[in-house]
Amino acid sequence: MASIAEVASLVHSGAVTAVDTVAAALDAAEATQSALNAFTSIDRTGALEQAARVDRLISTGRDPGPLAGVPVGLKDLIDQRGKRTTNGAAFETAPAVGSATVVQRLEDAGAVIIGRTGLHEFAFGFTSENPHFGPVRNPWDLSLSPGGSSGGSAAAVAADVVPAAIGTDTGGSVRVPAALCGVVGLKVTHGRVPLTGVTPLAPSLDTVGPITRTVSDAAAVYAAIAGDDPHDPWSASRTVESAGDARDPSTILVGVLKQWMLAPTDYATREAFHEAVARFVAVGASVETVDEPGLAITEAAGLASSGEIFRIHRDRWERYPDQYGRDVAARLAKASTVELDTMVDVMAWDSRARHALARLFHRFDILITPTVGSSRKMIGEADMEIGTDRIFHRAVLAQNTWPINRVGNPALALPIESGATPPASLQLIGPRWGEAALLEIGLGLESAGVVGVGRPPTRI
């Protein structure tokens, strides 16, 4: 599939029409749906109408925007005017009366939403094995989970259905599926992309971000959706800088953070990470191991989001507990037991970790970890194989991602070559509000061949 810049350029020039571009994506979505189950709904009529609008603007000499005619998948917990936001749940909802800010910005930039992508129920999980809509499947191996909660978004991008899809990330829900599907996922600084019109999971942690095939595509979508929204109480009034040219990797200082390398990790992922570090050194980057006790994970921090999530669901949970799927119901029941003392301890950890991380970024350009401990989560199995052990999947998939949400920093999941299928993934962590610099480093690493992989080996 062509890059976002290539698609938009062809549509702008008239070499292809937005209608033809979007129709091809719709055809691909429909053709792969039975295998992948990446979408909860595909909107052929609405998408073609929006694409025709883009073509009319071009035909009359007007600029439809930098994402002209680019097909996009939208996670089904983000409001889109006239569409039901299912949240991947069984509860009935009315069609949205308005679109989320992120949807408005995408359409203002000329993008066309072709459908709503599948997810873990209410975004409260990391597998996208949904009891109401069926499991989303991984294009690299249909027996595997694509990760979650934005699993449909990542699967649609990995399968070349769309060049970009939108996900949300509260504890890793953009980065984990990007990692398991061999694509790029950007978790933004909390407050950078508006949450208006997005079903909350834990609002103090929730973020919205792109999943794409390349860093340049992630940068293009980020530039369209980032920025303050006064209607969102979590939104920050800060200037948004777009990513510039790729940064020379030989100019960066990289930290390997000991305290955030906690996920149980399989051999292929561990070896891929060491190989990535060797590639950093080979292209001239400086790499150091970082030991920062202030970033050590505590038991309270591990329960961090539970109380906030339960508060969001409390009324519905008390009235209709049987309408939740089994795994989400179990997590909500456990979340209901989190006490005030734990939440206060979590707040103390957040503050301590945020300040410790800020001090590290006075010196380091990025910190790195594996994104996940393994890319192979079998659908229907709660545990994952790590060597000779069987370990519960959340410990493998989320341990390296959720601390980043607690401190609010941006992070980028990038695929790296490995002996596993799907490939391994590298997580780059940047300073708060440093998305532009983080993306520039990602562009440089991509250009130098430090990161990046091919496409899934078989077409679906």
N, C-alpha and C positions, 0 to 999 in steps of 0.2 A: 504493500500500500504506500502511496505517496505521502510525504510529510505534510503537516498542516500548512507550512509556508508554500509548498508546491501546489497543494489543492487550492488554496486561496488565490495564488497567482494565476493559475489556469482559469479559475472562475472569473476573476477580475478582468482578465484579458479577453474573455469570450471564447477561449479555445475549447472549453467545455462549459456546460451549463450547470448551475447548482441543482436543477431538477435531475439531470442525468447522474450527477455525483451522488446525490441523496438516494435516488432510486437504486443505485448499485449497492449502497450500504443497507438499504431496506431488504433487498434481495438476499444479501449475505446474512442478515439477521434472521430472516425467515428460514433460510436454507440450513442454518446451524442450530436453530432453536431446539429441535428434537434431540440433538446430541448434547448440547451445552446447557440448555435451559437458562441462558444468560439474561433473558428479559421476562419481566412479569407482564408487560404489554408492549406491542410494537405499533407505532402510530403512523401507518402509511399515509392516510388521508391528511392528517395535520402536518406531517413532515413535508409532504410534497407541496402543500399550500405555502408553507413557510419558505421552501426553496424557490417556488415561483415568485414570491415577493422579492427575494434576493436578486433573481434574474431581472425582474422589472426595474429595480433600482439601477442596476448596471446598464440596462438598455436605455435609460433616460439620463445617463451621465452622472448618476449619483453613486457615492461610495457606500456599499453596504457594511463595510467594516473589515478589520484585519483577519477575521475568521470566515470570510465570505464563502458560503456553501459547504463549510466543514461539518460533516455528520458527527453527532455527539450522543453518547448514551448518558442517561441521568438516573442516579440511584433513586429507588422508589421510596424515599422518605423526604424528598425535596418537592415542594409544591410547584405545580405547573398548571396554569389556568385551564379550567375545564376538565382536568384529569383527576382521578382518584389517587390520593397518596395512601397506598396500602400499608406502608411500613413493613411489608413482608409478614403481616399479621392477619388474623381472622376477623378482626373487628371491622364492622361496616363504617365506611367514611363517605362523605359527600364529595362531589367534585370540587376542587379548589377554586375559590372565587378570584384568586390572583396568583401570580407567579412569585416564587422566591426571588430575592434580589440577585442571586447568582444566575438564575435562569434569565431574568431580564437583561443582565449584562452580557450573557452569552449571545442572546438573540440580537441585542443592540450591536454586537460585534460581527453579526452575520452568520453565526453558527446555527445549525438546524438540529434540534433534538429529534432523534428517530424513535426513541422508545425509552421505557423505564426499566432499569436493570434490577436483577434479583439481589437479595441480601439476606443476611441472618436476621431473624425476627427482631424487629425494633432495633436493629444494629447492635444487639446485646450478645455478641459472640464472634468467633473467629473462623467459622467453617462455611457459612452460607448453605448449610444442610437444613433447608427450611421445611418444617413439617406441614405447612399449608400450601406451598407452591412447588415443593419438590426440591431436591438438591441442585445447586448450580455445579457444573462439572468443568474440570480443568482441560483446556485445549491440548496440553502436553500429554495427558494421560487421563482418559475419561473415568477411570476408577478413582481418581484423586480429587480432593477438594481444591477449589481455587483460592481458599482462604476467605476471610471475612473481616468486617462484615460486608465490605463492598465487592463481594465476589463476582457478581454479574458484570460490574464495570470492568474489572480486570480481565475476566474471561473474554468479553467482547473486544477489548483492545488486543489481547494476545492472539485472538483468532482472526485479526485483520477485518473485523466487521466495521469498526470505527477507528479513526486515528486517536480519538480522545474520549474519555468518559469521566464523569464527575462522581467522586465518592466522599465519604465523611470519615474522619479519623478522631476517635476519642481515646483510644488506647493502642492504636496501630491499624485501624480499619481501612486506611488507604495503603499503608506500607506493607502490611502482611499479605493481602491479596496480590499486590504488585510483585512482591517477592516470590510467591508461590506460582505466579503465572509468567515470570521471566520478563517483566516490563518495569516501567519507571513510575514511581509514586511520590508525590510531593505532599508532605504534611507541613502546613504553614504555621507561622506564629499565631498563637491564640489571639483572636481579635483582628486578624489581617483580612480575612474574607468573611463577609457578613453571614450571620446565621438566620436572618429574617426569612421565614417561610420554610425552615428546616425543622423537622420533628426532633426535639431534643432527646439526647440520651443522658449526658451530664453536661449542662451548658457551660460550666466553668472550664471544661476541657474540650468541648466539641470544636472541630474545625472542618472546613470544606476544602477539598483540593482535587487536582487533576491526576488521572492515571493515563499514561501515554506510552508510546513505543520508545521515544527518545527524550533526552533532556531538552532539546530545542523545542519540541512540541509541548512539553510541560511548561516551559517558559512562556510560550505563546498564549496558552490558556490562562496561566497565572496572571499575565499582564491584563487580560480581559476581565477577570473576576475580582481582583484584589482592590481594596480601598474602603474607606469609611462609609458606614450607613447609619445615620442618626436614629433610624428606627430600630436598630439592634443595640441593646444595652451593653453587649459584650464587644462591640466594634470599637476600634481605636482610631482616633483622628491623627493619623501619621501619614507622611508623604510616602507614596509607593514608588520605588525605583524599579524599572524594568531591567532585566539582565542584559548586559552588554556582551562584548566579545568573550570567547573562551579564554580562561586564564591559563597561563603556562604552568603546568604541574610542578616545574622545578622551582617555582616561587612560593610553594605552600609548605606550611609546617603542620603535620598531621599528628594527632594524639590518639593512641589506642587506650581507651578508658577502662581500666581494670575493673572498676566497680559496676560497670554496665555491660559486662561480657558474661552475663549470668545464665543465659538460656542453656539447657542441656543441648549439646551440639553433636550432630553426626559427623562421621569421618569426612564425607564429601564436602560438607559445608566448612568444616575446620580447615581442610586442605585448600579449598577455594579462597578462604579468607587469607591464609598465609601467602598464597600465590598473589593475591591482590596487593598485599603489603609489599611483596617483592617487586611487583610491577611499579608501585609508587616509587620505590627506591631507584628502580632502573630508569625512570624518566626524570629523576633528579629531585623528587620531593624528599623532605626530611620527615622521618617517622620516629616518634618516641612513645614509650609506654608511660601512661599517666596513672599515678596512685593518689587518689583524692578521697580520704576517709569521709568527708562531708557528703559524698554522693553514695555512700553505702545504702543499700535497700533495707528498710526495716519491715517488720511484720505488719505494722500499721499502714505503711505506704502501700503494701500489697493489697490492702482492702480499700484503697483510696477512693475509688469512684462509687462504691456500692451504696453508701448512704444517700448520695445525691441522686443516683439512678432510681432507688426505691421511692424517693420523694416524688419524682416525676410520675411514677406508675401507681402510687399508693391508692388513689381513689378507684382506678380501674381494677387494680389487683384485688381490692377488698370486695368489689361488686361482682367481678367476672373472672375469678381465678382459673376456671376450667377452660377458658378460651385461649389461654397461653399454651404454647408448645411445651413439651416436657422439660427440655433443657433450660429454657428461659424461665419457666415457672420455678424450677429448682434454684436458679441463681437469684431470683427475686425473693424467694423465701429466705435464703441465706442473707441477702442484703437487708432484709427487714430487721435483722438481729444486731446490725452494727450500732454501737453505742456512741454517745456524745464524746466520751473520753478518747475513743479511737479517732474520731473526726478531728479533734483538737490536736492529737498527736500527728495526724496527717498534715494539717496546716503548718505545724512546726517543721516537719520534714520538707514540705514544699519550699518554705522560705529559706531554710538552710541549704537545700540543694540548688535552688535558683541562684543564690549568691555565690556558692562555690563554683558553679558552672560559669557564671559571668566572669569570675576571676580567671578561670582557665582561658577564656576567649580574649583576654588581654594579650595572651601569648600565642595561642594556637589559632590557625585558620579554620580547621574542622577537627572534629572527633569522629572516630569510626568504630563500628561494631558490625558483626553479621546482623542482617535485618531479622532473620529468624534462625532457629537452631536446626531446622531441616525443612526441605521443600516438599516432602512427601507425606501428606496427611490422607490416609485412605478414607473414602466416604463410608460412613456407617461404623467406623471404629473410633472410640473415644481416645485411645492411646496411640502414640507414635513410636516407631522403632528407633532407638538411639543405641547403636551398638547391640549389645545383648539385652538391653533393658527395654521395657515398655513404659513410657512416661505420658502422663495426661497431656493432651494436645496444647492446652493454654500455656502450660509451663514452657513448652518448646517454641510456640509461635509468638507469644506476647511479651516475654520477659525483657527483651531488648528494646521494645518499642514504647510500652506504657510509661516508663519514667520520663520520657521526653514530653509527653502530654502534661505530666504534673508540673514541669518547669516552664512549659509554654513555648519552647524553642522550635524552630523549623528543622525538618529532617527530610532527607531524600533517599529513597530506596532505589538502588541501581543493580541491574542484573550483572552477574559475573560468571565467567565460564567455570564449570565444575564437572565432576564425573557423575553428577546426578541429573536425573530428568524428573521435574524441571530443574533448571540451573539454580545455583546459589544466588544470594543477593547481599549486597553491601549497603549498610546504612551510613550516610554522611549526616552529621549533626552540625548545625551552624548556630551563630549567636542570634538572640532575639532580634526580630525585624531585619534579619540578614539574608532574606530569600534571594535577592539579586546576586549577592556575592556567592552564596551557596550554589546557585544555578550556574554561575560562571565557572566555578570550580568543576561542577559536574560536566559542563560542556568541554572543558579542557581534558578531563579524564576520559571522556567518551572519544574525543578526537585522538588522544594518544593511545587508545586501545586498552586502557586499564580496565574499563568497564564496557558492557555491551555484549549481547549474545545474538544468535540467530533466531529464527522463528520456530514454532513447534514443528516437529519433523514430518507430521502427516497432515494433510488437509482434511477438514471435516465435511 
